């Protein structure tokens, strides 16, 4: 019996059941490719900074960071494995924004800063915290997490590189501010193929096929440390941030 005759032969309930089964099978097959990078209990699969002194920690099933790592070297939290082409999805939230940043720039859609009548960059003051996701072992290939008006997802290292052409700078700039409020969870879906990056934030496309010239072909992923304190006061935006539900699938 050919396929068309077989489908015609099925009753409507049978046909609906078949379609549901096929959809479930397809979805299950796709989901099976995702691998958890965080088990919700400990840092298996991650490299804790040497001398960190338990500042990166797991609390109630989430990765919690207070921006106070005591490591004298790299303070970021890296995966022990390296990845080439992949999709990465994870939840994150900024817990609070205690630092008032007096140097927040207004970033235009082309990635350049808004300037005043004298050609000087306009700066505003606002509460700020800062973190991000390093891709392929590179701090330059960072998908940013912060509270600036331009929104998270920005690729800081490429947008601010004066040697990058205009199209690279513009593509590294978020298309829209898609962040939820401070203290609320957000979801990144990050796709890295070759030297091209696409980012969705809370289901909204913010970075669309951005070209990252010179990015490494493979490398680990990091959750970024940012900020420092002097005399009990923050002197730069701290990574007061949490992460959960971290999954990756290699492409």
Secondary structure as UniProt FT lines:
FT   HELIX           3..9
FT   HELIX           12..31
FT   TURN            32..33
FT   STRAND          35..36
FT   TURN            44..45
FT   STRAND          46..47
FT   TURN            50..51
FT   STRAND          56..59
FT   TURN            60..61
FT   STRAND          62..65
FT   STRAND          77..79
FT   STRAND          86..94
FT   STRAND          99..105
FT   TURN            109..110
FT   TURN            117..118
FT   STRAND          123..128
FT   STRAND          130..135
FT   TURN            136..137
FT   STRAND          138..146
FT   TURN            149..150
FT   TURN            152..153
FT   HELIX           156..159
FT   TURN            162..163
FT   HELIX           166..171
FT   TURN            182..183
FT   STRAND          186..193
FT   TURN            194..195
FT   STRAND          196..201
FT   TURN            202..203
FT   STRAND          204..211
FT   TURN            213..214
FT   STRAND          222..223
FT   STRAND          229..230
FT   TURN            231..232
FT   STRAND          233..234
FT   STRAND          241..250
//
